[in-house]
Amino acid sequence: MHKSSAVTSVGRREAFTLVELLVVIAIIGILVALLLPAVQSAREAARKLQCANNLKQIGLALHNYHTAHSTFPPGSFWYGTNYDAYRGSILVQLLPFIEQQGLYDQFDFKKKVDDQTMPDGTKMGATRIPSYVCPSDNNSGLLNGLAIHNYAASAGPTPHGNNSSCSCASWDSFNAYPRSINPNWKYGGSPEFAGPFHRTGVCTTIADCRDGLSNTIYFGEVRRDCSVHIQQGWGRSNNGNGLVATQVPINYDSCDANASDGCERPCNWSTELAFKSQHPSGAQFVLGDGSVHFFSETIDHYTYQYLGARSDMHVVVVP
């Protein structure tokens, strides 16, 4: 009996003490804290890659459209108060070239496209188009029954005006940015616009891009919360396409609807109609040759504007 008890005593396993348990928990907490940023970074890298792939598809769609029609599509079919002439945005025209022919065929282009509905009463623009949504954006649902978009056709450094009903209080200081590198470019008129696209139904061709396709921004990222135009969804005629410009620095913050300064609100034309993203420190763009680039928000502003213009004869090195 005594010998058996000794064996049992030697084989007995002591439990963890409270101190040891706390040490283990602390070590696990430290490891999780070290791992979490890496996981988040990896997720953002994957989302950024998917976003770049979306822009690549748009770049290819632009060229396939050009092959079919001998021009690029217009940024939009917007004609002021002539609402019956509205025929949607460039994102509608590109549908057949991003494997959305079925949806495109449901539009009736003999009448106003905005707010057209399917037989069940659902708005055509309520259909979420994966190629038009950046996975880094936190607004993947509908707004007012319309699906969002995170990409817009560039108007280049075409000048914009101040919205008097949502005035930019620091407009004078904002003028410190070179809003236009050519006084002949017009905000409201065509053909005197700076970039590849305009919103008034006009088209450009490859030949019109005299600075070279590989040196000219054609599409870039936008954010719904930062622009009342973008909030209208991908299908509508006045949704920012052919109007978003490089005159405003990348990621200029116009996303606070309650800001006291109109410059920081999504309703001010001078700042909302700019390229912005949820990616840290910059945004992605597709150039006319279909290549996708990430431009830092600290890019030299003249370089950025020269990249936005299709024919200013200032060929710059792509960052």
Sequence and secondary structure as in RCSB ss.txt:
>XXXX:A:sequence
MHKSSAVTSVGRREAFTLVELLVVIAIIGILVALLLPAVQSAREAARKLQCANNLKQIGLALHNYHTAHSTFPPG
SFWYGTNYDAYRGSILVQLLPFIEQQGLYDQFDFKKKVDDQTMPDGTKMGATRIPSYVCPSDNNSGLLNGLAIHN
YAASAGPTPHGNNSSCSCASWDSFNAYPRSINPNWKYGGSPEFAGPFHRTGVCTTIADCRDGLSNTIYFGEVRRD
CSVHIQQGWGRSNNGNGLVATQVPINYDSCDANASDGCERPCNWSTELAFKSQHPSGAQFVLGDGSVHFFSETID
HYTYQYLGARSDMHVVVVP
>XXXX:A:secstr
 HHHHHHHHHH      HHHHHHHHHHHHHHHHHHHHHHHHHHHHHHHHHHHHHHHHHHHHHHHHHHHHSS   S
BB  TT GGG   BHHHHTGGGGT HHHHHT  TTS  TT B TTS BGGGS  GGG  TT S  SEETTEE   
EEEB TT      GGG  TTHHHHTTS   S TT  SS SS  SSS  SBS    GGG TT GGGSEEEEE  GG
G TTGGG TTSTTSSTTTBBTTS TT     TT SSGGGSTT HHHHSB   SSTTEEEEEETTS EEEEETTS 
HHHHHHHH SSSS      
